[in-house]
Amino acid sequence: MTDDQVQRRLTTILAADAVGFSRLMDADEEATLRTLRDHREIIDFLVSSHNGRVFGSAGDSVIVEFPSPVEAVRCAVEIQSGIQKSNSGFPEERVMRFRIGINLGDVMVEGENLLGDAVNIASRLEALADAGGILISGTIYDQIAGKITNTVEFDGEKTLKNIEGHIRTYRVSVEETNGETSQRNSTGLEFDPPERPCIAIIPFKFMGSEPNKDYLADGLRFGISATLTQLSGLFLVHAPALNSYRGKDVSAPTVGAEFGARYILEGAVQQAGNRIRVTVQLTDVEIGQTIFAQRYDQVLDDIFQVQDEITRQIISALNIELATNERNRIWFGKLNSPEAVEYYYRGASHFYELNREDNAIARGLFEELYRVQPDSVVGPSYVSVTHWMDGFFFWTDPGARSMKLAASWAQKAMEYEDNNGIGHAVFGHLLLLEGRYEEALALCKTGARLRASCPLAHALHGLVLNYCGDAHSAVQSVKEALNLEKVYPAWLIDILAAAYRDCGDVALSIPAAKESLRINPRNNDARVILCSDYGLASDRDAARRIADEVITIDPTFRLSDYAKSQPYKDPAALDRVMNVLRDAGLPD
């Protein structure tokens, strides 16, 4: 990095300030300074305990950096609790309280100081917090939801001075809820840490002046991810969850703290003519050590050899024991055509953007891959899933045609000896829609086994399990998908909410459905689930209110159409849902 380049990173900022400090100083300077010193001792000790770093302090205020939003909020709660105890015994007029604001965002680094809107937003939130309270931004809430035991309440969108746009804000209660209440008030999205080694791959950097070559860095990362996804001994953070780091300078400890990953892989790609240089580094953030760092210089045609070698080194460094069948199917050995390599990397770069336009571009590239390399399962697998996404997310009309094409390509993918499980997961879901329940369940189970770290495979397995009548197993499968996904899409939370409802845990289904609506306020699927939840909980007023919202969003909504989209194996399970929706006032 040259001297004139600005270093940036994503981090969590906590701003704290004493309330009414000038008034307290006017009343008794010496006593106020003693109290401030006592409170600062509490703050400094807790900041250090939660791996924070004070980088700004002006008398009665302090600004702190944390590598983790969860640790920042936990520290804030302990600070307010500690100060509250320290204030006990003081008369009200002598009590010194603090306000705290917390934000997650991109900052500029200037020596030991941090600058930018991320810091300013934390300071603005602090000014809006209650005395003795904590106010956090939406970016913080998105990371801590389901991970703390304190009540968090939405406080509206706010316009902050000199900050463009509106900021979602949430108030965090200093008091912890008891165990039972905590479980029932959560979104049901909290998960135990994975027992398998957990790794996150930060978007690789392309160190060149040609922006149209970025796909090389993206494709290499996605290629490594696609291979590691198939290993049962590894927990891999889903690649799209890390896309926000693309083009940013971010530290391995920061990423590890954000995603609960112990191992972080970073990389950079350079190209000169037909030669390519790849540098990678694998860090164990728990012990703060680099496990391996390597540079590869190869001709571009050999890039898959580099990809496979990096993957082998990860497996070796993490001491992952492979099953026999995994050894035979995880490598991209048959993608030996230079054209196929480029089509795969370009296609993967678009595919993981997860939107309609990029999905269509990716499909065209994967079709070309199949044309030049028909003996590889990669082309048919990804063509299949792009068609499935078009149909599932209603990106094409009619969706039935997309699903038919998805089925055709999925069947083709399953014929390969070295299949990667994508075809099984997709075709299993399509068989569910045809009412072929046992076949659907068997295929989706195989897809989830072959793709141990694939959220889509686990999600479809959970979806099929629920419709086949095993809601409890569905909850576990969908939780596995959500844990892998890290950044929760609304459709995946809908599956969890429905599974909670169908296994009788309406108290967890309600907050899950609400969380889906927070992510996508126009998601009528979540509204229908929430309406049925309230009906099952005998809260008729709430059920009717949500039913009115469903009709407002979609005046053409009819229960007869909705029933067709719910392929339950047991008609009684569907009738149970339809009856409460009908009682809530939704039209037949």
C-alpha positions, -999 to +999 in steps of 0.1 A: +000+000+000+014+034-009+015+063+016-013+082-002-038+052-001-065+053+026-067+021+046-103+011+054-119-017+074-153-029+086-157-026+123-180-020+152-180+014+170-193+021+205-198+057+216-205+065+253-210+098+270-219+110+305-254+125+309-255+160+324-218+162+331-216+200+331-245+202+356-227+177+379-194+196+375-211+229+385-225+213+416-193+196+428-162+193+406-141+171+428-169+146+436-179+145+399-143+138+387-140+110+413-173+094+401-161+098+365-128+081+373-147+052+390-170+048+360-141+049+336-124+021+354-155+000+349-157+010+313-120+004+305-120-030+323-151-043+304-139-030+271-106-049+275-125-080+287-146-079+254-115-074+232-124-037+225-100-008+219-105+027+231-094+051+203-111+083+214-117+099+247-126+135+257-132+138+294-167+124+299-169+105+266-153+075+251-152+059+216-143+022+213-137-002+185-148-039+187-141-068+163-176-082+170-210-066+172-221-092+197-192-085+220-198-047+217-235-051+227-226-075+255-200-050+267-225-021+266-250-041+287-223-049+313-211-013+313-246+000+320-253-027+346-219-020+363-225+018+364-260+013+377-246-007+406-218+019+412-245+046+414-264+028+441-264+048+473-259+082+456-287+107+458-305+112+425-290+146+419-255+131+421-260+100+399-239+099+368-254+079+340-241+072+305-258+069+271-244+044+246-247+042+208-234+013+187-229+010+149-213-013+124-198+002+093-168+010+071-141+033+087-109+050+075-078+043+095-055+071+104-028+058+128-046+047+159-077+068+151-108+058+131-128+082+110-159+083+088-197+080+089-196+047+108-181+066+138-204+096+133-235+074+133-225+057+166-220+092+181-254+104+168-271+073+182-255+078+216-270+113+217-305+098+210-302+070+236-319+072+270-298+080+301-285+046+311-297+031+278-283+016+247-293+025+211-280+004+182-282+007+144-299-018+121-265-031+109-258-041+145-292-056+150-288-078+119-257-093+134-269-099+170-305-111+164-310-143+184-275-141+199-281-121+231-305-127+259-316-091+263-348-077+248-342-057+217-370-034+205-374-015+172-373+022+177-380+034+142-361+048+113-343+081+122-327+109+102-293+118+117-275+150+113-251+151+083-259+114+075-276+106+042-307+084+043-326+069+072-311+047+099-330+018+115-326+020+153-332-005+181-332-001+219-314-028+239-327-036+274-300-037+301-319-063+320-315-099+308-347-120+304-349-154+322-341-185+303-376-195+293-387-160+283-355-155+264-362-186+243-397-176+236-390-140+227-361-149+204-366-154+166-356-190+170-325-182+149-299-188+175-276-218+169-249-237+188-214-233+173-206-260+148-186-289+161-168-291+127-139-267+118-156-234+106-139-215+078-148-183+059-133-173+026-130-135+021-135-123-015-101-126-032-086-094-046-077-089-082-045-070-083-047-055-118-060-026-138-085-046-159-119-046-141-133-072-165-108-097-150-123-095-115-141-128-123-108-146-120-105-137-083-143-143-077-142-176-096-112-189-078-129-182-044-162-197-055-144-228-070-126-234-037-160-229-019-178-253-042-152-280-035-152-275+003-190-274+003-190-312-003-169-321+027-188-335+057-159-327+080-160-290+074-184-261+082-181-235+055-196-200+057-218-196+026-199-175+000-226-149-007-227-139+030-192-126+026-197-106-007-200-073+012-163-075+019-154-074-018-129-047-025-125-038+011-096-040+035-108-061+064-089-081+090-092-118+096-102-113+133-130-090+122-144-115+098-140-143+122-159-124+149-187-114+126-194-149+113-182-171+141-155-186+120-122-197+135-103-200+102-102-172+076-088-177+040-076-145+022-062-143-013-051-121-042-049-128-079-026-112-105-025-119-143+003-112-168-004-125-202-011-162-200+004-165-165-013-161-132-001-155-097-022-164-067-013-157-031-033-171-002-031-170+036-051-191+061-054-176+096-065-192+128-080-162+145-085-180+178-048-183+184-038-153+162-015-173+139-011-179+102-015-216+095-001-214+059+008-188+034+016-197-002+023-182-036+015-200-068+028-190-103+012-209-131+000-206-166-036-196-167-046-230-182-035-246-149-056-225-126-077-255-115-044-272-103-039-241-081-075-243-069-071-280-060-038-275-043-052-247-021-081-269-012-058-298-003-037-275+019-068-263+037-079-299+043-044-308+056-040-277+078-074-283+094-068-320+098-100-329+081-106-366+077-123-374+043-146-402+037-136-425+008-163-412-015-154-376-008-118-382-019-132-394-053-157-366-060-145-333-046-119-323-073-126-306-105-104-329-125-126-331-156-128-293-161-096-294-182-106-272-211-093-236-208-127-224-222-146-244-196-124-229-168-132-194-180-169-201-184-171-216-149-153-187-133-174-161-151-206-180-144-198-184-107-190-147-104-226-139-116-244-168-100-236-158-064-249-123-068-284-140-064-305-118-085-326-123-117-303-106-141-271-122-129-288-155-127-297-154-164-261-144-174-247-172-152-270-197-169-258-188-203-221-192-192-228-226-176-246-237-208-214-228-227-194-247-201-215-278-208-210-273-246-172-273-244-169-298-215-200-322-217-182-349-196-183-326-165-212-326-140-205-289-133-224-275-163-257-294-159-257-289-121-255-252-123-278-248-153-304-268-133-302-246-102-304-214-122-337-226-138-349-237-104-342-202-089-361-186-118-391-207-110-389-206-072-384-169-069-409-161-097-382-144-118-397-159-149-433-163-162-445-189-165-425-204-136-437-239-146-415-238-177-385-229-156-392-258-132-395-282-161-362-271-175-346-274-140-359-310-138-344-319-172-310-306-163-311-320-127-318-355-141-289-350-165-266-340-136-276-371-115-265-394-143-228-385-138-207-408-117-190-379-099-223-360-093-221-332-067-255-334-051-270-302-068-292-323-091-305-344-062-315-314-041-333-296-070-350-327-085-361-338-050-379-306-045-396-309-079-407-344-071-423-330-039-444-307-061-456-338-080-466-355-048-439-382-050-430-378-014-408-408-006-387-402-037-384-365-030-373-372+006-347-397-005-332-374-031-330-344-009-314-364+019-288-375-006-283-339-018-277-327+018-253-355+024-233-348-007-233-311+000-226-309+037-220-271+037-246-261+011-275-240+026-297-247-004-294-284-001-302-284+037-331-259+031-347-281+005-342-311+027-360-293+055-388-281+033-395-316+020-392-330+056-419-306+068-443-313+040-438-350+045-448-347+081-415-346+100-415-310+112-391-316+141-364-329+117-372-301+093-364-275+120-330-290+125-323-291+088-333-256+082-313-244+112-283-260+096-290-241+064-294-208+083-263-213+102-244-219+070-261-189+053-252-165+081-270-136+063-306-149+065-328-146+034-365-142+041-376-173+022-354-195+043-368-181+075-403-187+062-395-224+060-383-224+096-414-205+107-437-230+090-417-259+105-420-245+140-457-240+135-462-275+122-444-291+150-466-272+175-441-245+186-461-215+177-443-194+203-411-197+181-429-195+148-443-161+155-410-143+161-394-161+131-422-149+108-419-114+122-381-116+115-389-125+079-412-095+076-385-073+090-362-084+062-389-081+035-420-061+047-439-072+015-434-109+021-469-123+021-458-158+026-445-148+061-478-129+067-498-160+060-477-181+084-480-154+110-518-152+105-520-190+110-498-187+141-521-162+157-551-183+148-535-214+164-526-193+195-563-183+198-554-146+192-583-139+168-579-101+168-542-104+157-550-131+132-577-109+116-553-079+115-527-099+097-553-113+073-563-077+064-526-070+057-524-100+034-553-088+013-540-052+013-507-065-002-524-089-026-561-082-033-563-113-054-552-137-026-575-168-023-571-197+000-579-221-028-548-209-047-527-209-016-536-245-008-523-256-042-488-242-032-487-263+000-480-299-010-485-316+024-485-354+024-511-355+051-543-337+041-551-332+078-520-310+082-531-288+053-567-286+067-554-275+101-537-245+085-565-237+061-591-237+088-574-211+110-567-189+079-604-191+070-614-183+105-591-152+103-612-139+074-591-148+044-613-155+014-617-190-002 
